[in-house]
Amino acid sequence: MNTETVVTAAMLAIGDELLSGRTKDKNIGHLADMLQLSGIDLKEVRIVADDEDAIVDALNALRGKYDYVFTSGGIGPTHDDITADAVAKAFGVPCDYDAAAMTLLGDMYQRREMEFTEARKRMARMPRGAAHIANPVSTAPGFVIGNVYVMAGVPQVFQAMVDNVLPTLRTGQRVLSLAIACPYAEGDIGMLLAAIQKAHPDTSIGSYPRYVGQKFSTEIVVRGRLQQAVDAAGAEVHAMIEDIRKTREIDENRSAEA
Amino acid sequence: MNTETVVTAAMLAIGDELLSGRTKDKNIGHLADMLQLSGIDLKEVRIVADDEDAIVDALNALRGKYDYVFTSGGIGPTHDDITADAVAKAFGVPCDYDAAAMTLLGDMYQRREMEFTEARKRMARMPRGAAHIANPVSTAPGFVIGNVYVMAGVPQVFQAMVDNVLPTLRTGQRVLSLAIACPYAEGDIGMLLAAIQKAHPDTSIGSYPRYVGQKFSTEIVVRGRLQQAVDAAGAEVHAMIEDIRKTREIDENRSAEA
């Protein structure tokens, strides 16, 4: 596989509520889907608390290792929203009230006849040098600094920000995916499938057990960047399933005769 | 807060399918709920691919940092199930066919008149010195080595294994949680809430925006290990809400008179 076609990413989801069970995260799965469609490989996800050291450490580990890092959460108006400060600290720059964000928010609250409180002004703070990520849902912008994209935790806002960010990213060759329903259990096909995987190193073959109506079956997913490679491995998987079917048919006929 | 009452944990969810978006994880939220109920603090979660180096690195980082590490995924019969090998490598021990697990699985397949294939035998492999985690759903055991608990990725099996593991763990004092519905927006209460947080360092006060029927409101969650501390902070939050209500009533009356 040509490694030049690979663009990698990590996600850092931030928030006590994700670790206490109060909130069941919806952003990881969404980002995974969107990156997959875009040809960016999500390699790692971390969830940390609203804790400055934890955020800084995770961010510095991830931003040095992957092409892009996407964060969710902690950019609201309250005291537990500390993501902007933590990101600034990770980059070693001050966290300022951004003039353009102040104007954006000030105008919005004036239009809505709401007070632009000190708390709301907190949402205009970002690391010096950061650029906005537009928020069409509730105005308060996310921001990008270096290779780190800082977005809201509220799923509607996170999703809108991801939509705004994706077209600006360098993308790799998209991973193609072929799902094959296999009527046999993982334990029946495991060694055959391992041999197919070994013969097709340009693909990554995943197998996922299903248990429906008291019967085990398997979903086999062949993934790869080259259509030809995915098709070739897929054809072998289909042939394997057909071989097992025939063998079992013969066995059943023999049993019936016996 | 008495730090001796705190027991910490991390989770490592393993699987390409979680990062490609194919599978939306359900185990993180479940474990978060169960640990919260048990008085164990989930401090960090990581999701990595079916990649030996990634699993080993994450595991070694987490098991040195937290009291317990719980993993999900990668202990099935197919070639992409490499968790047992990776855990053995992280601990620097061989990964063997466990005799008791071989008997358990062999008996089960015999009863079900299914072949105990080489693939199925893979599920009996575990790091030398590991102890079983019983699997009442589909027999193949998880295992524990050191402070690392290795469990299945299939949610029914993961949950059953968690149920078996929890009673064996050292637990801390449970975190108590008080949720207060606040009819005002985060931006209206942010500074007042920050002051309450500052005055109650034994608690952790989270605020979560809601947007229903075109109106912003907030759910405030006070968490802490001491009932008295949680109650005291909660009382201040209630008083804050009441103060805002009265102030707004006066303002509205003044507007009506003007």
Interface residues (C-beta under 8 A of the other chain):
Chain A: D16 E17 L18 L19 S20 G21 R22 T23 K24 D25 I28 G29 A32 D33 M34 L35 Q36 D41 L42 K43 E44 V45 R46 I47 V48 A49 D50 A54 A58 G76 P77 T78 H79 D80 M114 E115 T117 E118 A119 R120 R122 M123 S138 V154 V175 S177 A185 E186 G187 D188 I189 G190 M191 L193 A194 Q197 K198 S204 I205 G206 S207 Y208 P209 Y211 V221 R223
Chain B: D16 E17 L18 L19 S20 G21 R22 T23 K24 D25 I28 G29 A32 D33 M34 L35 Q36 D41 L42 K43 E44 V45 R46 I47 V48 A49 D50 A54 A58 G76 P77 T78 H79 D80 M114 E115 T117 E118 A119 R120 R122 M123 S138 V154 V175 S177 A185 E186 G187 D188 I189 G190 M191 L193 A194 Q197 K198 S204 I205 G206 S207 Y208 P209 Y211 V221 R223
